[in-house]
Amino acid sequence: MATPQLTPLEDKAWQGFLYLHDRLWREIEAELEGAGVSMAEYSVLALLAKAGRAGMRMSELAQRRVMSTGGFSRLTDRLQQRGLVERQRASDDGRGYVVVLTSDGRSLLRRAWRTHYAELRRLFLDRLDETDLADLARIWERLDPQWAQEHEVG
């Protein structure tokens, strides 16, 4: 039985995605270090900012960050030790925890956003036109319909 292989186009698409994701992540993270935050920390702070003052359950944050619960707990511990987030008992059932952005967390996020935005523009958005962006959005929707529902535009 022959070993399955990717076609040249499939390989180019897959390898390009992997390479570009890694490169963009590393370059943006290197710039975010100047703001005192890692890319993983930034993404959690940004999710919490979108959640507003009510915060977000730990389990939902971990799921959206595609992290194990243990890994996410350690990340949250670091953010809490730095005074950027607070954990509060969930008011609806008292069993789980909700993570809330503190004023220090909001302040750091605002500073980091300026860096993140500039890097997103320089490395990604400014290199694509509206058609390219629409194509990417369509692809993400096809690959993960649930993600698409959570990120409706318009």
N, CA, C and O atoms as a GROMACS GRO file, in nm:
protein
  616
    1MET      N    1   0.085  -0.119   0.000
    1MET     CA    2   0.000   0.000   0.000
    1MET      C    3   0.089   0.124   0.000
    1MET      O    4   0.182   0.134   0.080
    2ALA      N    5   0.060   0.215  -0.088
    2ALA     CA    6   0.139   0.338  -0.101
    2ALA      C    7   0.108   0.432   0.015
    2ALA      O    8  -0.004   0.436   0.064
    3THR      N    9   0.208   0.505   0.058
    3THR     CA   10   0.192   0.605   0.162
    3THR      C   11   0.123   0.727   0.103
    3THR      O   12   0.168   0.779   0.001
    4PRO      N   13   0.014   0.773   0.165
    4PRO     CA   14  -0.055   0.891   0.112
    4PRO      C   15   0.038   1.013   0.113
    4PRO      O   16   0.117   1.031   0.206
    5GLN      N   17   0.027   1.093   0.010
    5GLN     CA   18   0.108   1.214   0.001
    5GLN      C   19   0.022   1.332  -0.040
    5GLN      O   20  -0.082   1.316  -0.104
    6LEU      N   21   0.067   1.448  -0.001
    6LEU     CA   22   0.000   1.570  -0.044
    6LEU      C   23   0.038   1.599  -0.188
    6LEU      O   24   0.148   1.568  -0.232
    7THR      N   25  -0.055   1.658  -0.260
    7THR     CA   26  -0.020   1.706  -0.393
    7THR      C   27   0.074   1.826  -0.376
    7THR      O   28   0.081   1.882  -0.267
    8PRO      N   29   0.145   1.865  -0.481
    8PRO     CA   30   0.231   1.982  -0.468
    8PRO      C   31   0.154   2.108  -0.424
    8PRO      O   32   0.206   2.187  -0.344
    9LEU      N   33   0.033   2.127  -0.475
    9LEU     CA   34  -0.045   2.244  -0.435
    9LEU      C   35  -0.087   2.233  -0.288
    9LEU      O   36  -0.077   2.331  -0.214
   10GLU      N   37  -0.133   2.115  -0.246
   10GLU     CA   38  -0.170   2.096  -0.106
   10GLU      C   39  -0.051   2.122  -0.014
   10GLU      O   40  -0.063   2.187   0.089
   11ASP      N   41   0.065   2.069  -0.054
   11ASP     CA   42   0.186   2.087   0.027
   11ASP      C   43   0.224   2.235   0.035
   11ASP      O   44   0.258   2.284   0.142
   12LYS      N   45   0.218   2.304  -0.077
   12LYS     CA   46   0.252   2.446  -0.079
   12LYS      C   47   0.156   2.526   0.010
   12LYS      O   48   0.199   2.614   0.084
   13ALA      N   49   0.027   2.496   0.002
   13ALA     CA   50  -0.073   2.566   0.083
   13ALA      C   51  -0.051   2.538   0.231
   13ALA      O   52  -0.052   2.630   0.313
   14TRP      N   53  -0.032   2.412   0.266
   14TRP     CA   54  -0.016   2.373   0.406
   14TRP      C   55   0.114   2.427   0.464
   14TRP      O   56   0.114   2.487   0.572
   15GLN      N   57   0.224   2.407   0.394
   15GLN     CA   58   0.353   2.454   0.444
   15GLN      C   59   0.356   2.607   0.451
   15GLN      O   60   0.413   2.664   0.544
   16GLY      N   61   0.295   2.673   0.356
   16GLY     CA   62   0.287   2.819   0.359
   16GLY      C   63   0.210   2.868   0.480
   16GLY      O   64   0.252   2.962   0.547
   17PHE      N   65   0.096   2.804   0.507
   17PHE     CA   66   0.017   2.841   0.624
   17PHE      C   67   0.099   2.824   0.751
   17PHE      O   68   0.105   2.916   0.833
   18LEU      N   69   0.163   2.708   0.768
   18LEU     CA   70   0.241   2.682   0.889
   18LEU      C   71   0.356   2.782   0.904
   18LEU      O   72   0.376   2.838   1.012
   19TYR      N   73   0.430   2.803   0.796
   19TYR     CA   74   0.544   2.894   0.801
   19TYR      C   75   0.499   3.036   0.834
   19TYR      O   76   0.554   3.102   0.922
   20LEU      N   77   0.398   3.083   0.761
   20LEU     CA   78   0.355   3.220   0.780
   20LEU      C   79   0.296   3.243   0.919
   20LEU      O   80   0.323   3.346   0.982
   21HIS      N   81   0.218   3.149   0.967
   21HIS     CA   82   0.163   3.161   1.102
   21HIS      C   83   0.275   3.173   1.204
   21HIS      O   84   0.272   3.261   1.290
   22ASP      N   85   0.373   3.086   1.194
   22ASP     CA   86   0.484   3.088   1.289
   22ASP      C   87   0.563   3.219   1.279
   22ASP      O   88   0.596   3.280   1.380
   23ARG      N   89   0.592   3.261   1.157
   23ARG     CA   90   0.669   3.384   1.137
   23ARG      C   91   0.594   3.506   1.190
   23ARG      O   92   0.653   3.589   1.260
   24LEU      N   93   0.466   3.518   1.157
   24LEU     CA   94   0.387   3.631   1.204
   24LEU      C   95   0.380   3.633   1.357
   24LEU      O   96   0.397   3.737   1.420
   25TRP      N   97   0.353   3.515   1.415
   25TRP     CA   98   0.342   3.503   1.561
   25TRP      C   99   0.472   3.550   1.626
   25TRP      O  100   0.470   3.631   1.718
   26ARG      N  101   0.586   3.499   1.576
   26ARG     CA  102   0.716   3.534   1.636
   26ARG      C  103   0.747   3.682   1.620
   26ARG      O  104   0.794   3.746   1.715
   27GLU      N  105   0.721   3.739   1.503
   27GLU     CA  106   0.753   3.880   1.481
   27GLU      C  107   0.663   3.972   1.564
   27GLU      O  108   0.711   4.070   1.620
   28ILE      N  109   0.536   3.941   1.570
   28ILE     CA  110   0.446   4.023   1.652
   28ILE      C  111   0.481   4.008   1.799
   28ILE      O  112   0.482   4.106   1.873
   29GLU      N  113   0.510   3.885   1.843
   29GLU     CA  114   0.546   3.864   1.983
   29GLU      C  115   0.673   3.939   2.020
   29GLU      O  116   0.682   3.995   2.129
   30ALA      N  117   0.770   3.941   1.930
   30ALA     CA  118   0.895   4.013   1.958
   30ALA      C  119   0.866   4.162   1.981
   30ALA      O  120   0.927   4.223   2.068
   31GLU      N  121   0.777   4.218   1.904
   31GLU     CA  122   0.742   4.359   1.922
   31GLU      C  123   0.660   4.381   2.049
   31GLU      O  124   0.675   4.484   2.115
   32LEU      N  125   0.573   4.286   2.083
   32LEU     CA  126   0.492   4.299   2.203
   32LEU      C  127   0.576   4.292   2.331
   32LEU      O  128   0.537   4.347   2.434
   33GLU      N  129   0.691   4.226   2.324
   33GLU     CA  130   0.779   4.220   2.441
   33GLU      C  131   0.811   4.360   2.492
   33GLU      O  132   0.824   4.382   2.613
   34GLY      N  133   0.825   4.454   2.400
   34GLY     CA  134   0.851   4.593   2.440
   34GLY      C  135   0.738   4.653   2.522
   34GLY      O  136   0.761   4.746   2.600
   35ALA      N  137   0.618   4.602   2.504
   35ALA     CA  138   0.503   4.649   2.582
   35ALA      C  139   0.486   4.567   2.711
   35ALA      O  140   0.398   4.595   2.792
   36GLY      N  141   0.572   4.465   2.728
   36GLY     CA  142   0.568   4.386   2.851
   36GLY      C  143   0.466   4.275   2.852
   36GLY      O  144   0.415   4.238   2.958
   37VAL      N  145   0.436   4.220   2.734
   37VAL     CA  146   0.334   4.115   2.727
   37VAL      C  147   0.370   4.017   2.616
   37VAL      O  148   0.423   4.056   2.512
   38SER      N  149   0.342   3.889   2.640
   38SER     CA  150   0.363   3.788   2.536
   38SER      C  151   0.240   3.784   2.446
   38SER      O  152   0.136   3.841   2.479
   39MET      N  153   0.254   3.718   2.334
   39MET     CA  154   0.141   3.705   2.241
   39MET      C  155   0.027   3.628   2.307
   39MET      O  156  -0.090   3.665   2.292
   40ALA      N  157   0.059   3.521   2.380
   40ALA     CA  158  -0.045   3.442   2.448
   40ALA      C  159  -0.117   3.528   2.553
   40ALA      O  160  -0.239   3.524   2.563
   41GLU      N  161  -0.040   3.605   2.630
   41GLU     CA  162  -0.101   3.692   2.730
   41GLU      C  163  -0.186   3.798   2.663
   41GLU      O  164  -0.298   3.827   2.707
   42TYR      N  165  -0.134   3.857   2.557
   42TYR     CA  166  -0.209   3.959   2.484
   42TYR      C  167  -0.343   3.905   2.434
   42TYR      O  168  -0.445   3.972   2.446
   43SER      N  169  -0.341   3.784   2.378
   43SER     CA  170  -0.465   3.730   2.323
   43SER      C  171  -0.570   3.708   2.432
   43SER      O  172  -0.689   3.726   2.407
   44VAL      N  173  -0.528   3.668   2.551
   44VAL     CA  174  -0.621   3.651   2.662
   44VAL      C  175  -0.675   3.787   2.707
   44VAL      O  176  -0.795   3.802   2.728
   45LEU      N  177  -0.587   3.884   2.721
   45LEU     CA  178  -0.632   4.018   2.761
   45LEU      C  179  -0.730   4.075   2.659
   45LEU      O  180  -0.828   4.139   2.696
   46ALA      N  181  -0.704   4.052   2.531
   46ALA     CA  182  -0.794   4.103   2.426
   46ALA      C  183  -0.930   4.035   2.434
   46ALA      O  184  -1.033   4.101   2.418
   47LEU      N  185  -0.932   3.904   2.457
   47LEU     CA  186  -1.061   3.834   2.473
   47LEU      C  187  -1.139   3.889   2.592
   47LEU      O  188  -1.260   3.907   2.585
   48LEU      N  189  -1.069   3.914   2.701
   48LEU     CA  190  -1.136   3.967   2.820
   48LEU      C  191  -1.189   4.108   2.796
   48LEU      O  192  -1.295   4.144   2.846
   49ALA      N  193  -1.116   4.187   2.719
   49ALA     CA  194  -1.164   4.322   2.687
   49ALA      C  195  -1.294   4.313   2.608
   49ALA      O  196  -1.387   4.391   2.632
   50LYS      N  197  -1.301   4.219   2.514
   50LYS     CA  198  -1.424   4.203   2.436
   50LYS      C  199  -1.539   4.154   2.524
   50LYS      O  200  -1.655   4.187   2.498
   51ALA      N  201  -1.508   4.077   2.627
   51ALA     CA  202  -1.611   4.024   2.717
   51ALA      C  203  -1.669   4.134   2.805
   51ALA      O  204  -1.780   4.119   2.856
   52GLY      N  205  -1.597   4.242   2.824
   52GLY     CA  206  -1.646   4.353   2.906
   52GLY      C  207  -1.628   4.327   3.054
   52GLY      O  208  -1.554   4.238   3.096
   53ARG      N  209  -1.698   4.406   3.133
   53ARG     CA  210  -1.681   4.400   3.280
   53ARG      C  211  -1.731   4.270   3.342
   53ARG      O  212  -1.692   4.236   3.453
   54ALA      N  213  -1.815   4.197   3.270
   54ALA     CA  214  -1.865   4.069   3.322
   54ALA      C  215  -1.757   3.961   3.317
   54ALA      O  216  -1.766   3.861   3.387
   55GLY      N  217  -1.655   3.982   3.234
   55GLY     CA  218  -1.548   3.883   3.222
   55GLY      C  219  -1.592   3.760   3.145
   55GLY      O  220  -1.693   3.762   3.076
   56MET      N  221  -1.514   3.655   3.159
   56MET     CA  222  -1.541   3.532   3.086
   56MET      C  223  -1.500   3.413   3.172
   56MET      O  224  -1.401   3.419   3.246
   57ARG      N  225  -1.577   3.306   3.161
   57ARG     CA  226  -1.545   3.184   3.236
   57ARG      C  227  -1.408   3.131   3.194
   57ARG      O  228  -1.369   3.141   3.077
   58MET      N  229  -1.338   3.075   3.290
   58MET     CA  230  -1.207   3.016   3.263
   58MET      C  231  -1.216   2.913   3.152
   58MET      O  232  -1.132   2.911   3.062
   59SER      N  233  -1.317   2.828   3.157
   59SER     CA  234  -1.329   2.721   3.059
   59SER      C  235  -1.350   2.776   2.918
   59SER      O  236  -1.296   2.722   2.822
   60GLU      N  237  -1.428   2.882   2.905
   60GLU     CA  238  -1.451   2.941   2.774
   60GLU      C  239  -1.325   3.009   2.721
   60GLU      O  240  -1.294   2.999   2.603
   61LEU      N  241  -1.253   3.077   2.810
   61LEU     CA  242  -1.128   3.140   2.769
   61LEU      C  243  -1.029   3.035   2.719
   61LEU      O  244  -0.965   3.053   2.615
   62ALA      N  245  -1.016   2.925   2.794
   62ALA     CA  246  -0.924   2.819   2.754
   62ALA      C  247  -0.964   2.763   2.618
   62ALA      O  248  -0.879   2.739   2.533
   63GLN      N  249  -1.094   2.742   2.597
   63GLN     CA  250  -1.142   2.689   2.470
   63GLN      C  251  -1.113   2.786   2.355
   63GLN      O  252  -1.069   2.744   2.248
   64ARG      N  253  -1.137   2.912   2.376
   64ARG     CA  254  -1.114   3.011   2.271
   64ARG      C  255  -0.966   3.030   2.241
   64ARG      O  256  -0.929   3.065   2.129
   65ARG      N  257  -0.884   3.008   2.340
   65ARG     CA  258  -0.739   3.017   2.321
   65ARG      C  259  -0.681   2.884   2.274
   65ARG      O  260  -0.561   2.875   2.248
   66VAL      N  261  -0.764   2.781   2.262
   66VAL     CA  262  -0.723   2.648   2.220
   66VAL      C  263  -0.604   2.601   2.306
   66VAL      O  264  -0.499   2.563   2.255
   67MET      N  265  -0.626   2.607   2.437
   67MET     CA  266  -0.524   2.564   2.532
   67MET      C  267  -0.583   2.459   2.625
   67MET      O  268  -0.705   2.452   2.643
   68SER      N  269  -0.496   2.378   2.682
   68SER     CA  270  -0.542   2.285   2.784
   68SER      C  271  -0.583   2.367   2.906
   68SER      O  272  -0.536   2.479   2.925
   69THR      N  273  -0.669   2.310   2.988
   69THR     CA  274  -0.713   2.381   3.107
   69THR      C  275  -0.595   2.410   3.199
   69THR      O  276  -0.586   2.519   3.256
   70GLY      N  277  -0.504   2.313   3.213
   70GLY     CA  278  -0.387   2.333   3.298
   70GLY      C  279  -0.296   2.443   3.247
   70GLY      O  280  -0.252   2.528   3.324
   71GLY      N  281  -0.269   2.442   3.118
   71GLY     CA  282  -0.184   2.546   3.059
   71GLY      C  283  -0.248   2.682   3.073
   71GLY      O  284  -0.181   2.782   3.100
   72PHE      N  285  -0.378   2.686   3.053
   72PHE     CA  286  -0.447   2.814   3.065
   72PHE      C  287  -0.447   2.862   3.210
   72PHE      O  288  -0.434   2.981   3.235
   73SER      N  289  -0.463   2.770   3.304
   73SER     CA  290  -0.460   2.808   3.447
   73SER      C  291  -0.326   2.871   3.483
   73SER      O  292  -0.322   2.970   3.556
   74ARG      N  293  -0.217   2.814   3.434
   74ARG     CA  294  -0.085   2.870   3.462
   74ARG      C  295  -0.070   3.010   3.400
   74ARG      O  296  -0.014   3.100   3.462
   75LEU      N  297  -0.121   3.027   3.279
   75LEU     CA  298  -0.116   3.158   3.214
   75LEU      C  299  -0.197   3.259   3.295
   75LEU      O  300  -0.153   3.372   3.316
   76THR      N  301  -0.315   3.219   3.339
   76THR     CA  302  -0.400   3.307   3.418
   76THR      C  303  -0.334   3.340   3.551
   76THR      O  304  -0.344   3.453   3.598
   77ASP      N  305  -0.268   3.242   3.612
   77ASP     CA  306  -0.195   3.267   3.737
   77ASP      C  307  -0.093   3.379   3.717
   77ASP      O  308  -0.083   3.470   3.800
   78ARG      N  309  -0.017   3.371   3.608
   78ARG     CA  310   0.084   3.475   3.580
   78ARG      C  311   0.019   3.612   3.562
   78ARG      O  312   0.068   3.712   3.614
   79LEU      N  313  -0.090   3.616   3.487
   79LEU     CA  314  -0.159   3.744   3.465
   79LEU      C  315  -0.214   3.799   3.596
   79LEU      O  316  -0.211   3.920   3.620
   80GLN      N  317  -0.265   3.711   3.681
   80GLN     CA  318  -0.320   3.754   3.809
   80GLN      C  319  -0.209   3.804   3.901
   80GLN      O  320  -0.226   3.905   3.970
   81GLN      N  321  -0.096   3.736   3.904
   81GLN     CA  322   0.017   3.779   3.987
   81GLN      C  323   0.067   3.917   3.945
   81GLN      O  324   0.117   3.993   4.028
   82ARG      N  325   0.054   3.948   3.817
   82ARG     CA  326   0.096   4.080   3.767
   82ARG      C  327  -0.012   4.186   3.787
   82ARG      O  328   0.010   4.303   3.755
   83GLY      N  329  -0.128   4.147   3.839
   83GLY     CA  330  -0.236   4.242   3.863
   83GLY      C  331  -0.314   4.280   3.739
   83GLY      O  332  -0.381   4.383   3.738
   84LEU      N  333  -0.306   4.198   3.634
   84LEU     CA  334  -0.372   4.230   3.507
   84LEU      C  335  -0.512   4.172   3.498
   84LEU      O  336  -0.596   4.224   3.424
   85VAL      N  337  -0.538   4.065   3.572
   85VAL     CA  338  -0.670   4.002   3.574
   85VAL      C  339  -0.704   3.964   3.717
   85VAL      O  340  -0.617   3.955   3.804
   86GLU      N  341  -0.833   3.943   3.740
   86GLU     CA  342  -0.882   3.889   3.867
   86GLU      C  343  -0.969   3.769   3.837
   86GLU      O  344  -1.039   3.765   3.735
   87ARG      N  345  -0.964   3.671   3.926
   87ARG     CA  346  -1.056   3.557   3.918
   87ARG      C  347  -1.166   3.580   4.021
   87ARG      O  348  -1.140   3.617   4.135
   88GLN      N  349  -1.288   3.556   3.977
   88GLN     CA  350  -1.402   3.570   4.067
   88GLN      C  351  -1.489   3.447   4.052
   88GLN      O  352  -1.499   3.389   3.944
   89ARG      N  353  -1.552   3.405   4.162
   89ARG     CA  354  -1.647   3.294   4.154
   89ARG      C  355  -1.760   3.331   4.059
   89ARG      O  356  -1.810   3.444   4.060
   90ALA      N  357  -1.798   3.236   3.976
   90ALA     CA  358  -1.909   3.260   3.883
   90ALA      C  359  -2.036   3.283   3.963
   90ALA      O  360  -2.070   3.202   4.050
   91SER      N  361  -2.105   3.391   3.935
   91SER     CA  362  -2.224   3.425   4.012
   91SER      C  363  -2.343   3.336   3.979
   91SER      O  364  -2.433   3.321   4.062
   92ASP      N  365  -2.344   3.276   3.859
   92ASP     CA  366  -2.460   3.197   3.820
   92ASP      C  367  -2.465   3.060   3.888
   92ASP      O  368  -2.573   3.009   3.915
   93ASP      N  369  -2.348   2.999   3.916
   93ASP     CA  370  -2.352   2.868   3.981
   93ASP      C  371  -2.254   2.855   4.098
   93ASP      O  372  -2.264   2.759   4.175
   94GLY      N  373  -2.162   2.948   4.113
   94GLY     CA  374  -2.069   2.946   4.224
   94GLY      C  375  -1.963   2.839   4.217
   94GLY      O  376  -1.877   2.832   4.306
   95ARG      N  377  -1.966   2.756   4.113
   95ARG     CA  378  -1.866   2.648   4.103
   95ARG      C  379  -1.746   2.691   4.021
   95ARG      O  380  -1.632   2.666   4.061
   96GLY      N  381  -1.770   2.752   3.910
   96GLY     CA  382  -1.660   2.790   3.822
   96GLY      C  383  -1.605   2.928   3.855
   96GLY      O  384  -1.649   2.994   3.949
   97TYR      N  385  -1.508   2.968   3.775
   97TYR     CA  386  -1.448   3.100   3.793
   97TYR      C  387  -1.463   3.182   3.665
   97TYR      O  388  -1.462   3.130   3.553
   98VAL      N  389  -1.476   3.310   3.687
   98VAL     CA  390  -1.480   3.408   3.580
   98VAL      C  391  -1.352   3.490   3.592
   98VAL      O  392  -1.310   3.525   3.702
   99VAL      N  393  -1.291   3.520   3.478
   99VAL     CA  394  -1.172   3.604   3.478
   99VAL      C  395  -1.212   3.742   3.426
   99VAL      O  396  -1.282   3.754   3.326
  100VAL      N  397  -1.168   3.844   3.497
  100VAL     CA  398  -1.204   3.982   3.465
  100VAL      C  399  -1.076   4.063   3.448
  100VAL      O  400  -0.981   4.047   3.524
  101LEU      N  401  -1.076   4.149   3.350
  101LEU     CA  402  -0.963   4.238   3.325
  101LEU      C  403  -0.962   4.349   3.431
  101LEU      O  404  -1.066   4.409   3.458
  102THR      N  405  -0.848   4.376   3.491
  102THR     CA  406  -0.835   4.485   3.587
  102THR      C  407  -0.804   4.615   3.513
  102THR      O  408  -0.780   4.614   3.392
  103SER      N  409  -0.804   4.726   3.585
  103SER     CA  410  -0.770   4.853   3.521
  103SER      C  411  -0.625   4.850   3.473
  103SER      O  412  -0.595   4.907   3.367
  104ASP      N  413  -0.533   4.786   3.547
  104ASP     CA  414  -0.395   4.771   3.500
  104ASP      C  415  -0.391   4.686   3.373
  104ASP      O  416  -0.314   4.714   3.281
  105GLY      N  417  -0.475   4.583   3.368
  105GLY     CA  418  -0.482   4.499   3.248
  105GLY      C  419  -0.531   4.576   3.128
  105GLY      O  420  -0.478   4.562   3.018
  106ARG      N  421  -0.633   4.660   3.150
  106ARG     CA  422  -0.686   4.743   3.040
  106ARG      C  423  -0.580   4.843   2.992
  106ARG      O  424  -0.566   4.867   2.872
  107SER      N  425  -0.507   4.900   3.086
  107SER     CA  426  -0.403   4.996   3.050
  107SER      C  427  -0.292   4.929   2.969
  107SER      O  428  -0.248   4.983   2.868
  108LEU      N  429  -0.247   4.813   3.013
  108LEU     CA  430  -0.144   4.741   2.939
  108LEU      C  431  -0.195   4.700   2.801
  108LEU      O  432  -0.122   4.709   2.702
  109LEU      N  433  -0.319   4.656   2.794
  109LEU     CA  434  -0.377   4.616   2.666
  109LEU      C  435  -0.382   4.733   2.568
  109LEU      O  436  -0.352   4.716   2.450
  110ARG      N  437  -0.418   4.850   2.616
  110ARG     CA  438  -0.422   4.969   2.528
  110ARG      C  439  -0.283   4.998   2.470
  110ARG      O  440  -0.269   5.025   2.351
  111ARG      N  441  -0.181   4.992   2.554
  111ARG     CA  442  -0.044   5.015   2.506
  111ARG      C  443  -0.002   4.907   2.408
  111ARG      O  444   0.055   4.936   2.303
  112ALA      N  445  -0.031   4.782   2.442
  112ALA     CA  446   0.008   4.670   2.356
  112ALA      C  447  -0.069   4.672   2.225
  112ALA      O  448  -0.015   4.632   2.122
  113TRP      N  449  -0.194   4.718   2.228
  113TRP     CA  450  -0.275   4.721   2.106
  113TRP      C  451  -0.209   4.807   1.999
  113TRP      O  452  -0.210   4.771   1.881
  114ARG      N  453  -0.152   4.920   2.038
  114ARG     CA  454  -0.088   5.007   1.940
  114ARG      C  455   0.024   4.932   1.867
  114ARG      O  456   0.037   4.943   1.745
  115THR      N  457   0.102   4.857   1.941
  115THR     CA  458   0.209   4.776   1.881
  115THR      C  459   0.150   4.665   1.795
  115THR      O  460   0.193   4.644   1.682
  116HIS      N  461   0.053   4.594   1.849
  116HIS     CA  462  -0.009   4.482   1.779
  116HIS      C  463  -0.072   4.530   1.648
  116HIS      O  464  -0.054   4.467   1.544
  117TYR      N  465  -0.145   4.640   1.654
  117TYR     CA  466  -0.211   4.694   1.537
  117TYR      C  467  -0.109   4.731   1.429
  117TYR      O  468  -0.127   4.698   1.312
  118ALA      N  469  -0.002   4.800   1.469
  118ALA     CA  470   0.101   4.841   1.374
  118ALA      C  471   0.165   4.719   1.307
  118ALA      O  472   0.190   4.720   1.187
  119GLU      N  473   0.192   4.616   1.386
  119GLU     CA  474   0.254   4.496   1.331
  119GLU      C  475   0.157   4.418   1.241
  119GLU      O  476   0.198   4.367   1.137
  120LEU      N  477   0.030   4.410   1.281
  120LEU     CA  478  -0.070   4.346   1.195
  120LEU      C  479  -0.077   4.415   1.059
  120LEU      O  480  -0.082   4.351   0.954
  121ARG      N  481  -0.076   4.547   1.063
  121ARG     CA  482  -0.080   4.624   0.938
  121ARG      C  483   0.045   4.594   0.855
  121ARG      O  484   0.034   4.560   0.737
  122ARG      N  485   0.162   4.607   0.914
  122ARG     CA  486   0.289   4.595   0.842
  122ARG      C  487   0.310   4.456   0.786
  122ARG      O  488   0.352   4.441   0.671
  123LEU      N  489   0.282   4.354   0.865
  123LEU     CA  490   0.314   4.217   0.826
  123LEU      C  491   0.204   4.146   0.749
  123LEU      O  492   0.232   4.048   0.679
  124PHE      N  493   0.080   4.192   0.761
  124PHE     CA  494  -0.032   4.113   0.708
  124PHE      C  495  -0.132   4.198   0.631
  124PHE      O  496  -0.144   4.183   0.509
  125LEU      N  497  -0.203   4.285   0.698
  125LEU     CA  498  -0.317   4.353   0.638
  125LEU      C  499  -0.280   4.444   0.521
  125LEU      O  500  -0.351   4.446   0.420
  126ASP      N  501  -0.170   4.517   0.533
  126ASP     CA  502  -0.132   4.608   0.425
  126ASP      C  503  -0.082   4.534   0.300
  126ASP      O  504  -0.067   4.596   0.195
  127ARG      N  505  -0.057   4.406   0.311
  127ARG     CA  506  -0.009   4.328   0.197
  127ARG      C  507  -0.123   4.260   0.122
  127ARG      O  508  -0.101   4.195   0.020
  128LEU      N  509  -0.244   4.276   0.173
  128LEU     CA  510  -0.361   4.210   0.113
  128LEU      C  511  -0.462   4.316   0.072
  128LEU      O  512  -0.473   4.421   0.134
  129ASP      N  513  -0.537   4.286  -0.034
  129ASP     CA  514  -0.645   4.376  -0.072
  129ASP      C  515  -0.777   4.320  -0.017
  129ASP      O  516  -0.778   4.215   0.047
  130GLU      N  517  -0.885   4.390  -0.044
  130GLU     CA  518  -1.017   4.349   0.008
  130GLU      C  519  -1.056   4.209  -0.040
  130GLU      O  520  -1.115   4.132   0.035
  131THR      N  521  -1.024   4.178  -0.164
  131THR     CA  522  -1.056   4.045  -0.218
  131THR      C  523  -0.979   3.936  -0.144
  131THR      O  524  -1.035   3.832  -0.110
  132ASP      N  525  -0.850   3.960  -0.119
  132ASP     CA  526  -0.771   3.864  -0.043
  132ASP      C  527  -0.829   3.841   0.096
  132ASP      O  528  -0.842   3.727   0.141
  133LEU      N  529  -0.865   3.951   0.163
  133LEU     CA  530  -0.921   3.939   0.298
  133LEU      C  531  -1.054   3.864   0.296
  133LEU      O  532  -1.079   3.780   0.383
  134ALA      N  533  -1.137   3.894   0.197
  134ALA     CA  534  -1.265   3.823   0.185
  134ALA      C  535  -1.242   3.674   0.159
  134ALA      O  536  -1.314   3.590   0.212
  135ASP      N  537  -1.142   3.643   0.077
  135ASP     CA  538  -1.110   3.502   0.051
  135ASP      C  539  -1.067   3.432   0.179
  135ASP      O  540  -1.111   3.320   0.207
  136LEU      N  541  -0.981   3.496   0.256
  136LEU     CA  542  -0.937   3.436   0.382
  136LEU      C  543  -1.055   3.416   0.477
  136LEU      O  544  -1.068   3.310   0.538
  137ALA      N  545  -1.139   3.517   0.489
  137ALA     CA  546  -1.255   3.505   0.578
  137ALA      C  547  -1.345   3.389   0.534
  137ALA      O  548  -1.396   3.314   0.617
  138ARG      N  549  -1.364   3.376   0.405
  138ARG     CA  550  -1.447   3.266   0.352
  138ARG      C  551  -1.383   3.131   0.385
  138ARG      O  552  -1.453   3.037   0.422
  139ILE      N  553  -1.252   3.122   0.373
  139ILE     CA  554  -1.182   2.996   0.404
  139ILE      C  555  -1.196   2.963   0.551
  139ILE      O  556  -1.226   2.848   0.585
  140TRP      N  557  -1.176   3.062   0.640
  140TRP     CA  558  -1.189   3.035   0.784
  140TRP      C  559  -1.331   2.989   0.816
  140TRP      O  560  -1.352   2.900   0.899
  141GLU      N  561  -1.430   3.050   0.750
  141GLU     CA  562  -1.569   3.010   0.773
  141GLU      C  563  -1.593   2.865   0.731
  141GLU      O  564  -1.664   2.791   0.800
  142ARG      N  565  -1.534   2.826   0.621
  142ARG     CA  566  -1.552   2.689   0.574
  142ARG      C  567  -1.483   2.589   0.667
  142ARG      O  568  -1.537   2.483   0.695
  143LEU      N  569  -1.364   2.625   0.714
  143LEU     CA  570  -1.287   2.534   0.798
  143LEU      C  571  -1.344   2.522   0.939
  143LEU      O  572  -1.330   2.418   1.003
  144ASP      N  573  -1.408   2.628   0.988
  144ASP     CA  574  -1.463   2.625   1.124
  144ASP      C  575  -1.592   2.708   1.130
  144ASP      O  576  -1.588   2.825   1.168
  145PRO      N  577  -1.705   2.646   1.094
  145PRO     CA  578  -1.832   2.721   1.093
  145PRO      C  579  -1.868   2.781   1.229
  145PRO      O  580  -1.927   2.889   1.235
  146GLN      N  581  -1.832   2.713   1.339
  146GLN     CA  582  -1.862   2.768   1.472
  146GLN      C  583  -1.786   2.898   1.494
  146GLN      O  584  -1.842   2.996   1.544
  147TRP      N  585  -1.658   2.899   1.456
  147TRP     CA  586  -1.579   3.022   1.467
  147TRP      C  587  -1.646   3.133   1.386
  147TRP      O  588  -1.656   3.247   1.432
  148ALA      N  589  -1.692   3.099   1.267
  148ALA     CA  590  -1.755   3.198   1.180
  148ALA      C  591  -1.877   3.260   1.246
  148ALA      O  592  -1.899   3.380   1.236
  149GLN      N  593  -1.958   3.177   1.313
  149GLN     CA  594  -2.077   3.230   1.380
  149GLN      C  595  -2.040   3.325   1.493
  149GLN      O  596  -2.108   3.425   1.515
  150GLU      N  597  -1.931   3.295   1.563
  150GLU     CA  598  -1.888   3.379   1.673
  150GLU      C  599  -1.823   3.508   1.627
  150GLU      O  600  -1.807   3.602   1.705
  151HIS      N  601  -1.784   3.514   1.498
  151HIS     CA  602  -1.714   3.631   1.445
  151HIS      C  603  -1.786   3.691   1.325
  151HIS      O  604  -1.723   3.731   1.228
  152GLU      N  605  -1.916   3.697   1.333
  152GLU     CA  606  -1.997   3.755   1.224
  152GLU      C  607  -1.954   3.899   1.203
  152GLU      O  608  -1.934   3.974   1.298
  153VAL      N  609  -1.941   3.936   1.078
  153VAL     CA  610  -1.906   4.074   1.042
  153VAL      C  611  -2.031   4.140   0.987
  153VAL      O  612  -2.108   4.081   0.912
  154GLY      N  613  -2.048   4.264   1.025
  154GLY     CA  614  -2.160   4.337   0.968
  154GLY      C  615  -2.251   4.376   1.071
  154GLY      O  616  -2.353   4.439   1.043
   0.00000   0.00000   0.00000
